[in-house]
Amino acid sequence: MGTKIVGTGVYLPKSVLTNFDLEKMVDTSDEWIMTRTGIKERRIAKEETITHMATQAAKEALKDGSTSPEELDLIILATLTPEKRFPATACLVQAQLEAKGVYSFDISAACSGFLYGLDIADSFIKAGKAKKVLVIGAEKLSEAVDWEDRSTCVLFGDGAGAVLFENSEDESDVLATKMYSEGSLEELLYADKCGYIRMKGRELFKVAVRSMEEVCREVLEKANVKPEEISLVIPHQANVRIINALAEKLGLPKEKFYVNIHKYGNTSAASIPIALHEAIKEGKIKRGDLVLMTAMGGGLTWGAALLRY
Ligand code: UT7
């Protein structure tokens, strides 16, 4: 039994916040943000709720995969900004989709959330427990950002991405996965008592590069694939300098790394499914290509997944 990707979708809020807008809000500059992070602008959800963004991305993925909501067996939603403490945002999306009675839950793994969701979806499908699984990464980080803290408020943005997975008799698209967490490193990236994101950026940077390099090598080894065989790497979009450092460590050219951070900033759990969707629609991934995805975030959590798309 294999797991196939059959559809993708995104929702990006209409409202754009540029680095020049931020210059008027905190003591920062377009030059600092661009050179330190690669971010030019990000989207901010104004009227849109996280449920709305997630539902729109889900609808597009279902349409892309010619699947109706009631055919789903499972909806997994990864977020660190749920609509409410409970019910799970996945249940609110399930209701909006009118996916009657479909098993739905949230997972909390910050920026690695989508890859955690992919790994769970793949396990359910390969175990024969589900045939059609929707994995959504959605974030309204504008609500979790302290807009007076220049060291974090320039980094994040809002958005949602969704991927529809389906069982298949053919070879699996998901060749290897590996996920990790280490709560003793919590203080590097966490939400404070008010729910605001706090980060020790410089230390986190080093951990991010090292942990993603190691886990990428691990999944490549598991699948007996050499780095140079990879067509495209879709890394979590936290900082273009992290992406470039990872490329160097893996001995791969920067051109093999998909980057859209300049448009959206860091959208945490939404970052990889948004990037995957755009890479497919731009023709940067074709059927049969080997695609490596990797992320690291709050938890700390990190992981990688190797696909043959
Ligand atoms: O999504 C989860 C994973 N996330 C990550 O892995 C993020 C990892 N960390 C990073 O991407 C980077 O560390 C940051 C982008 C967060 C920061 O970049 P940095 O090059 O590590 O800068 P820094 O924190 O070392 O700060 C350098 C200077 C400081 O000033 P002094 O002490 O040198 O005078 C900061 O106060 O830049 C200052 N600074 C700013 N200046 C203008 C910090 N934020 C800003 C800002 N505008 N927005």
Boltz pocket constraint, residues with backbone or C-beta under 6 A from the ligand:
constraints:
  - pocket:
      binder: B
      contacts: [[A, 27], [A, 28], [A, 29], [A, 32], [A, 33], [A, 36], [A, 37], [A, 111], [A, 150], [A, 151], [A, 152], [A, 154], [A, 189], [A, 200], [A, 201], [A, 202], [A, 203], [A, 204], [A, 205], [A, 208], [A, 237], [A, 238], [A, 239], [A, 242], [A, 266], [A, 268], [A, 296], [A, 297], [A, 298]]
      max_distance: 6.0
